[in-house]
Amino acid sequence: MDAPAMLQNLNFSPCGTRTGCELCSLFELCLPTDLEENQLMQIDELIQHKRLIKRGSYAFRAGAPLRSLFVVRAGSFKTTVLHDDGREQVTGFYMPGEIMGLDGISSDFHTANSVALEDSELCELPYDELESLVREIPSLQRHFHRIMSREIVRDHGVMLLLGAMSAEERIATFLLQLSKRYAARGYSASSFCLRMTRGEIGSYLGLTIETVSRVFSRLQDEGFINAEKRDVYLKDIPGLRKLIGSNDASVVKSARRAGREDARAERLRALASF
């Protein structure tokens, strides 16, 4: 589904009038479901305005002071950091209903850039006011604790991807995670458009663009997916899960690969000594 179609599906009001959180199709993704009417009104008042972000534009930049958190209302974003040598590293992808800007809470400054992957819209939540409101509404406080916990779990998942999985396993895991996130938003779990480029996927997964393209081709040749440019159809979701296997199996395979690489390095050193 393209960005304009997604925007049409999010209960926009004509002539710039506001649409309350309770009428938004993303309500259950953004907020706890047991809020009372007066609490919802407080949250509606907190959202100062909704921002339209053009593709390639920034929601916030690294080093900027933390003034607001942002809920993706439509579209998608990537977060990036810059290495000392100028290389860009993708650190995350964000979809409707997900919150950006949590990186700035610890230091009061954003540590990453947030860039729109397509024409998108954000709900802006002023952080100081949100912090006060969270203290008044226990269910909202628990909800934000869960969100921050999910961010930690996601970071751990990325560490596992980078440290213990082959390129094929990384791509398969990435596609299955996207499938799950699309399904949670009412979209197809098996057919979707990749808003990010192959290069951005590679940056996120620690792979070169050539490796990403090669793995996509291999997964298609083996009947797991159909991929036409950015449109992807997961033909065999159970097969992709089997391809990944358990975390334990992945760690064992990684250890075996490391052992083979160590043995190969030993042989090369031996040859070099002659």
N, C-alpha and C positions, 0 to 999 in steps of 0.2 A: 504494500500500500504506500503510495507516494505521500509526501508531506502535506500538500493541499487537502487530500482526501482525509488524512488523519486529523487535520485541523477542523474539517467540517464535522467530524464525528465527536467532537469534544464539547458540544453544547455551548457554542459561542452565542452571545446575544448581539443583536444588530445595534448600530449607532453607538458602539462603545459602552453600552450598559454592562454592569457587572453580572457575572453568573456565580452563584454561591457554590461553596465546596460540596454541599450536599447534593447538588445537581450534576456535578462533574463525574464523568464515567471512570475517572481514576481514583475516586474517593477511597475505595477500599485498599488501594495500594499506598496511598499517601498518609492516611489518617486512621486512628483506631475507630472501630465501628460502634463503640459504645458511648460516643460523645453525646451530651445533651444539647438541645437546641440552642440554649444560651451560650454554650461553649463553642458551638459551630459559628455562631455570630461573632464571637471574640476572635476566632481564627480568620474569618472573612475580613474583619476590620484590620487584622494584622497585615494581610496581603495588600501592600500599598498599590502595586500595579503589576500587570503582566507585560513581559518584555518579548517582543518579536526579535529574533536573532537570525540574521541572514547566514546562509551557508558560508563557512570560512571565517565568520566573525567571532569575536571573543565574548564569552559571558563574564569571565574575569581572567586576570593575568597573574602569573607568579610574582610575588613581592607586593601585590596590592593588599591594603589592609582589609581584614575581614569585617564587612558591614552587613552582609546578608548571606543566607543560604538560599539555594535555588532548587525548586522542584521542576523537573522536565514535564511540561504539559503536553507538548507535541514535538515530534522530531527526534533527534538523537545528537549526542555530543561525544567527543573524546577528550580525555585529559592527558596532558603531556608535560614532561620536564625536559630541560636542555642540559646536556652534558657540557663539561668544560670546553670540549673541542667543538661545540656547536651542534652536535648531533641531537636530533629530537627522539625522545623515548616516550612511546605511548604507555600510559599507566592505567587506563581504564576506558570503558565505553558505557554510556548512560542512556537509558531508554525512558519513555514516559512513565511517570510515577516514582522515579528514583531521584534522590536528593544529591546535589553537588555542593561542594564548598566545605565539607566536613574537615578537609585537610587543614583549614585555617584555624580551627578551634584551639589547638594547643599553643600556637605562637601568636595568634591574632593577625597573622598574615597568611595569604594563600601561598602554598608551596608548588602549585601546578598551574598550568594554563588550561582553560576550558574553551574548546572550539566547536562550533556547530558543524556537524557532518552534512546537514541539509537545512533548509529553512525550518526554523523551530520556534517554540514559544516556551517561556519560563514563567513560573509564579515566584515572585521574590519575597522572601521572608526576612525582614530586618532582624538581625541576630539578637541584639540587646532586648528587644521587645519579645522575641520568641523565648528567650531564656527566662524572662519574668513570667510569661504565660505558662511555660512548662512547669514551673514551680507551683502554680495554682491548680493545674489539672493533672492529677497523678497518672491517669491513663495515657495522656499525651507524653508525659515523661518516660513511662515504660516503653511507649512506642519508639521514641527517639533512641532509647538505650538499645532496643532491638535492631534499629537501623544501623547504629554504630557497631554493634556486634556483627551484623552481616558484612559490614565493610572489612572488619578484621578477618572473618572467615574467608571472604573473597581474596584478601591479600595472601592468606595461607594457601589458598587454592592455586594462586599464581605462582607462589614459591614452589609448590609441588610440581606444577607444569614445567617450570624452568629447570628444576633440579633432578627430577626422577623420570621424565617421560621422553620418549622418542618424538621426532617431528610428527610422525603419523598420529601418535597418541595425543599430542598437543592440539592438532587441528581437529581431530575427532571430538575431544573434550570441549573445545571452543564452540563447535557447531551444536553440540548437545546442550551446552549452557544457553546459547542463543535460543535454541528450540524451546527450552523450558521457560525462558523469560518472555518470549513471544506468546506462548500458550497462556501464561498468567495474565496477559493483557487482552485475551480474547481473540488473538490472531492464530493462524495456522501454526501448528508445531512442526510441520514437515516442509512447508514451502514459504520462503521469505526472501527478502532482498537484503543483501549485505550493504549497509550504508558506508562501511569503511573499505578502503582499498586493500589490495593484497599486501602492499608495503606496510600499511598501518597494522594489519593483522600480524605480520612478521615482527614488527617492532614490539608489539604487545607480548608475543609468544617467544621472543628471543630467537627468531629465525630470519634468514635472508628471504627476500622476495622470490628468488629463484626456487628456494626450498618450498615455500608456501605454494607456488604455482605447480611445482612437481607433485606435491602431496595431493593437491586438489585433483590433478589429472589421474593420479594413481587410484584415489578413492572412487573416481568416476569409472575408470576402467574396470575396477573390481566390483562395481555394481552397488556401492554404498550410497552414492549421491549422483545427482545430475547438476551440473553447474554451467550456466550460460552467462558469461560476464559476471554481474553481481547477483543474478537470480540463482537461488540454490533450492533444490528439492532433495530432502533426505529420504531416499528410497528404502533404506534398511536401518531404521533406528536401533532395533535390537542388535543388529550386526555391528553397528558403531560402538554400542556399549560393550559387546564382547571383545571388540578390537582393543578397547582400553583395558579391560580386565579389572581386577581389584587393585587397590593401591599397593598392596603387598606384592602382588605379581609385578607391578610396574617397577617397584623398588628393586626386586630381585633381578629383573631384566636390565635395569640401569646398572646394577652392580656387576652383572656379567659383561655388559658392554664396557664398563670402566676397566674390568679385568683384562678384557681383550685388548683395549687401547694401551694399558700399561705394558702388557706383554709385547705388543707391537713396538712401543717406544723402546723397550729393553733391547729388542732385536736390532732396531735402527742404531742404538748407541753402540751395540756390539759390532755392527758392521762399520760404524764410523771409526772405531778404535783400530781397525786393521790398517 
